[in-house]
Every structure is written in C-alpha cells, then in structure tokens.
Amino acid sequence: MKGAPQVVAKLSSDPDVQKKVLDTTDALAKRGYRALGVAESKDQGKTGTILGVLSMFDPPRDDSKKTIDDCKREGISVKMITGDDTAIAIETAKKLGMGTNIYNATKVFPKNLDPDHVPADLEKLIAQADGFARVFPEHKYAIVKTLQKQGHIVAMTGDGVNDAPALKQADCGTAVAGATDAARSAAALILTSPGLSVIQTAITEARKIFARITSYTIYRVALTMNIMFLVVLSSILLNFQPLTAIMIVVMSLLDDLPIMTIAYDNTYVSKKPIRWQMKKILTTSSILGVFAVIQSMLLLFIGYMSVKNPGSISIFQVGNLSQLQTIMFLQLVAGGHLLLFVTRQTRWFFERPFPAPILFWAIVITQIFAACACYLGWFVPRISLWMICEIWIYNIAWMFILNIIRMIIEKVQK
C-alpha cells in the first residue's frame, strides 16, 4: 500500500520507525520534495511493515513566478492554498517570491467546521495569512467564502475534483489546462494551454473592458441629459423646438458609429483592482451632463437673441429659426463626439492613451458628414461655412472646460 507518510507510518507498531518516517518526510519537505509512504500489510491493513519513503519533486511551472509577480504589480494579493505539507508549501512559496506566512489548515481550522460560518478569529487569520497547507475541500471553500465576506473579489485556480466547490464559489474560478471535468464544470474560466501567464492577460483585458463600459456609460448619460434638457427647456422657456424630427434621426445615426467603436478603444489600465461604483459614475455623468446642457443652452440663447434682435450680436449672426435648428443640430453632433474624448479617460484628453484609430476616424468621418450636411443643406437647412467654423471653435473651447470639470470631479471623489 502507498499513501501519505504520516498515515502509512501508523501501520507500524514501532515508534522509532514511525518517527523515522516522519523525520524523513519533514526533511524532504524542507527541500521542496513531496513524500509517499510505502508499506506492506498481511492482515488487511491492521498492521504493516514500512518498506520506505519515496521522494517526488513537483516544481512550479516555469511561468508561475512571473505570473505571480505580474499579479502583484496589478495590485492583486496572491495566497497559496495546497494539500501539500506546510514545509513544502513554504519552500515553494520562497521559490515563487510569495509570502511564507503559511498555516497548517488541519491545525487552525476546527474539525466541525461550518464553511459558511467561520469564527471571527479564523476570519482574521485568513485575511492575514499568505496561504494554507494540508487543506481539504471544505477549507478551500471556507477560505474563498470568508474573503468574499470581507469585501474582496476572489479568483481561484485549481485542477482537481477537490477544488470544484471553491472554484464554483469564487467570483472567477479558473480551471487550468488538464483539469478534471468537475473542475472545468465549476470554473468560470478554463485555460486551454499549459501555464498560468494568460491569467495576467485576462486581468488586463478585463480592466480594459471595464474602462470602456465606464466611458460609454458616462458619455451616454451625459449626452442624453444634454439632448433631453435642451429640447424641454427650449420648449418651455422659448416656445421653440431646437431640433426637427429628421435632425433627431440623423443625429442618432451619426452617434451610433463612434459608439460602436468604443469597444476597440485604447484605455488606461488600472494598476489596482477596480469595482463598479454606480454612485461615482452617476455623479460624474450627471455633472458633465449639466454643464453640457449649459453649453448647448448658452449657444441656443445667443442664436435666438440674434434672430429676434437682428444686429444685436456682431460675431454670431443667425438669419432665422430654421438656421438656428441647424446650428443646434451641428452643436450636438460635434459637441457630443468631443465629449466622448473627455469621458474616455480621467486626465487631459490629449494625453496617452490616445484614441484607437477606429474610434478617431469614426468621429472624423461623422463630423465631416455632419459639416457637409449643414453646408450643403442635406436633411437640414443650409448654414455658411464660417458659421460651421464658429460652432466648432465654440465646442472646442467647451471641450477644455468639460475636461477640467471632469478632472476636478475625479480629484474630489478619490
């Protein structure tokens, strides 16, 4: 028979033999070797003769240390959870550059453990420990569940049947290549090639996607507020419809092209774990939306006064209300797309990372089309080229104002 040395050793009735097996196992463990006890029994396992201890070396994968180092740089805390002996776990942790504050799970976890209700002192230990050795499936599950209760987002890797409960409980269970069917079924992410380096790639891509979703949400809320309040306030205060039905349809179509390319945009990758902060997102988008409304309403009032009082404004002269509708159409299209540059990052819009080429050219193409439509009178009343330039200058000036406001919001909400 073969098995864990501490279990096989109990077959012998000689204490010296038992001690020698355990000492040999500890000596091998301190060098990072696993041990397998071998014995022979002639009475169905009641007693036995110890034949020896086999040493086995199971080194970490070549990319494990680099992956762990990369995860640490991403602000992720990495813990070791293993069924191996504590000494082996500590030795392996040293080779991987991990913390060596590793506990024997069989000693610190109660025998009548309820994984869903871990004692308070054990919860604190789980948070502080660098890892646990000699763990059983219920220990792994309890560790994951406890970390989640403490507010952490937990990812776990594993390959065996005994990992399945914890993989299922984790926010992102990851089954490594060659994992059992049970582990693969329980995991949310399955690695198809050997090694762990792809985990860091997954983290980076996930954070990029998160940043794109955040950018889109802030942009969409702010732009919707702008259009909605412009139409409502103009109708109430001036008894004037700033947009025709065809303008709204064309504007929606022009907005769709840049919005679709947000999925391919270059984004700043956070160096620490990020969470969905609905309050922060709504606050940012609402404040930007309010100032976007001010931007549009100010131009509307200037244009409206120019129509009602010809000659009262020397620089920005509007001939009639139909032209004013075209002006507001172009302002919303141009200003809305420039707002996208502001919402896509928390710093100046002209700093790295620059917009992805597909996003940049999507905006350029739609703006060229909108300008041509306004100058040539496609779908909208015609306005002069000079007036188109004035609207663009106005929007660019407001782009800097909105960017400053965005950075102030980020600073205040940190």
N, C-alpha and C positions, 0 to 999 in steps of 0.2 A: 504494500500500500504506500501511497505517497500523499503529501498534503503539507499544510502549514507546519513548520518545525515545532512550534510551541504546542500544537495539538498532537502531532506524532510522538513527541517526547514523552507524553503522559502514558504511552503504552508500556514504557519501560518501568520496572519496579525499582530500578537502581537510581537513587538520587544523584549520584555522581555523573551517570550517563545523561540524565535529564539536564543537569547543569552544563555539561559539556556541549550538548546540542544547542542550548540557549546562548551560551557564550560564543560559540562558533557563528550562530546566526547573527548576533549583535556585531561581532567583528566584521562579518561580511557586509552588514547593513551600513556600517560607518564608512565603508569604501564604496557604497552605492550599489552593492550586489544584492539581488534577491536570493532567497534560500528556499529549498524544497527538501523537506524531511522524507526519508525513505525507511520503511520498516517491514518486517515480516511477522505475520501472526499465524499461529496454528490452532487458535481457539476462537475463531470468528471475531477477532478484534478485541477480546477481553484483555489480553496481554500480548506483548510482542517483543521482538528483538530489533534494536535500532541498527540499521545497516550503514547509514551515513547521511550526510547532508550535501545536496547538490547546489552549487552556486550558479546563478544565472545573471547575466548583465543585460539590462534593457535600457539602453541610453536614450535620452530625449532625441527627438527629430532634429535634423541639422538646422531647421529654420525656427525652432521653438524659442530660442533665446532672443533672436531678432524680433520675432513677433511680439514677445512679452515686452521688450524694450520699446517697440513702436506703440504698443497699447498704453504703456506708462506715459509716453510723451503725449498721448491723446487724452491724458487725464483720467485714465481708467485704472482702478485698483484690481490687481490680479491676485487671487487666492488659489492655493493648491489644495485639492480635495482628492485623496487617494486611499486605496485599500492597502497600500504597502505599509511596511513598518515605519515607525516615526523616524528612525535613524536614516533609512533610505530616502524618505521624503526630504529631510533636512539636507542631506548630501546632494540630492538632485536640485533642490532649491538654490544651493550655493553655485552649482554649475550654471544655472539659468539666471543668476543675478536677482533672485527673488528673496523676500524676507524669510528668515529662518525661525520665526516665532510660530512653530507648528506644534499642535497638540495631538495627543493620542485620543481619538474620539471615544474609544471604549472606556476611557477613564473620566472624561469630562461630561459625557452625555449620560443621563440616568438610564437605567435598564428599562424602566417603564415609561420611556419617552413618548410623549404625545407630540408629534411633529408640528401640529397646528397650534400648540400652546407651549412654547418653550419658556422655561423660567427666566426671570429678569436678569439674574447674574450670568446665565448662559448666553442670553441675547447680547449682553455687553462683551462677553468673551468672543463671540462670533464676529462682532464688528471689529475688534482689535486684532484678532489673530491673523497671521499670514497664511494659515492653512490648517488642515486636519489630516491625520493619517489613521489607518485602521478603521476607516469609515464603512458603514453599512448603508444600504439604500435609504433607510429611514433617516439616517444622519444627513445624507446629501439633500434630501427633500427639505428637512428642517432648516438646514443652513440657507438654502435658497429662499424659503418662505420667510425666515427671520430677516434676512437682508431686505427683502421687499417690504416688510412691515416697517422697516426703518427708513423707508423712502428711497431706496436705491432701485435703479433699473438693472436687472440682473441678467447676464448672459452666461451660459454654461456650455462646455464642450464635454462630450462623452462618446463611448462607442459600445458599451455593453448593456445587457438586459437590466443590470442593477442601476444603470444611470437613467433609465426611462422615466421613473416618477419625477426626478429632479429636472430632467430635460423638458418634461411637459409643463412643470410649474414655472420654469424660468421664463422671463419676458422674451428671451431669444435663445431657445435651446438649439445647439449646433451639434449635429452628428458628424463625426469625422469620417474620412474615407475608410471603407471597410467595416463600418459599424454594423451591428446586428439589426435585423428587421425591426425589433422592438424599439431600439434607439432611434432608428430612422423614422418610424411612425410617430414617435413622441416629439421629435425635433421640429423646429420651425425652419431651420436652415440645414441643408445637407451638403457637405463638401464631397465633391466627386473625384478629386485628385489628392494624392498624399500631401501631408504638410498642413501647417496652420497659417501660413503667410496671407492667405486670401481673407482671413478674418479682419486684418487691418485694412485691407482694401474695401471690405464690406462696410466697415465703420466709416471710412472716408466717404464712400458713395452715399451712405445713409444720411450723413450730415449735409452733404450737398443737396440731396433731395429735400431734406428738412428746410434748408435755407431757401430753396426755390419755392416751396409751398408757402413759407412765411412771406417771402417777397410778393408772391401772387396775391395772397390774402390781404395784405396791407394795401397793395395797389388797387385791388378790386373794390374794397370797401371805400377807400378814399375817392376813387373815380365815380362810383355810384352815388355817393353823397353829393359830389360836385354837380353831376347832371340833375339829380333829383331836386336839390335845393335851388339850383339855378332856375329850373322850369317853374317851380312852385312860387318862389319869391318874385320872379319876374311877373308872373300872372297876378299875384296879389298886389304888389307894390306899383307896377307899371301898367297892368292890364295889357300885357304884351307877351306873345308866345315867341320865345327866343329861337326855337327850332321847329322846322316843319316835319311832317311825318317821314318824308323821303330822306331828310337830313339825319334823322334818328336811325333809320335803317342803314344808310350808307356808313354812318359813324360806327355802328355796331359791327359791320362787316370789316371796316378798317381796323378796329380794335382787336378782332379775332386773330389776325395774322401774327402780330407781335406776342399776343398772349400765349399762343401755341408754342412759340419758340422759347418761352421761359424754361421749359423742360430741359433745354440744352444749354442754358446759360452757365457761364463761369461764375462760381460763387466762392466767397471766403469760407474756408473750412475751419470751424471752431476747434480750438486746442483743448477743450474740455467738454464733458458730456452736456447735452442740451435737452431741454424739455419744452413741451408745448405750453406756453404761457399765454393763455387766452386773454387775460386782463391786460397784459402788456401789449399784445397785438391789437386789441380793440382800441386801447388808449392811443397808440401810435397812429393807427389808421384814421381814427376819429379826428384827432388834432390836425393831421395832414389834410383830411377831408374838409375841415372847417376853413383852413387857410386857402385851400383850392377853391372853395366857394367864394371867399373874399376876392381871390384873384379874378374869377370869372365875373362876379357881380360888379367889381370896380370897372372892368372893361365895358360891361353892358351899360352901366350908368353913364360913362363917358360917351359911348356911342349914342345912347338915347338922347342925352343932352345936346349932342351935335346935330341930331336930326330935328329935334324940337326947337332948337335955337341956332339956326344956321349962322356961322361966323363967330360963334361964342368960343369955339376951340380952334386954334390956328393950326396945330400939328396934326391932330387926328380928326379928319373931317369925313363924316358919313352922309351920303346923299339921301337915303331913305331907309325905311324899316326893313325892307327886303334885303338890302345890303348888310344891315346890322345882323340879320339872321345868319347870313353867310359868314360874317366876321365871327359870330359866336360858334358857328359850326367848326371853323378852322381853329379857333382858340381851344376848343375842347379836344379836337383831334391832336393838335400839336402839343398842347399843354398836358394832355393825358399821357402821351407817349414819353414826353420828357419827364413826367412824374415817375414813370417806370424806372428811369435811370436813378432816381432818388431813392426809391423803395427797395432796390435790389441789393443795397448794402448800407451799412451804418456810418460810413465815412463819406468823404467827398466823392462825388460821382465820377470824377476823372482819375481817381486812384485805382490801383490794382485791387482785385482782379478786374480786368476790362471786360466789357460785354462780349459774349460769344459772337463770332462773325454772323451766325444765322440770325441772332436777335438784332444785332446792329443793322444789318442790311434789310431785315424785315421792316424795321422802323423807318429807315431811309426811303424804301420803296413806297410805303404807305404815305409818307409825308410828301413825296414828290407827286403822287397821285392826287392827294388832297389839295395841294397847291395848284396843280393843273386844273382840277375841277373848279376851283374858285376863280382862277384867272380866265378859263375858257368858258365857264358857265355850264359845266356838266352837272346836272341834277340840282344845282343851286344857282341863285342869281350871281352874276359876274361882279368881281371887285378888281381893283387895279393891282398891278404888281407891287407898287410902292406900299399899298395898304397891307398886302401879304407880308412884306418885309417888316412893317411896323408891328404886326401881330407876332411875328417870330421874335423880334427884339424884346417885346413885352414878355413873352413866355420864357425866353432865356433868362431874363432878369429875375423873374419869379422862380425859376429853377434853382438859382443860387439861394434865394430866400427860403424856399422849402427845404433845401438841403441843410441849411443852417438850423432850421427848426427841427429837422429830423435828428441831427447830431445832439442838439440840446435835450430832446426827449430821451435819447439813449443814455445820455450822461445822468439825467435826473432819475431814470428808472433802474440804474445799476444797483 
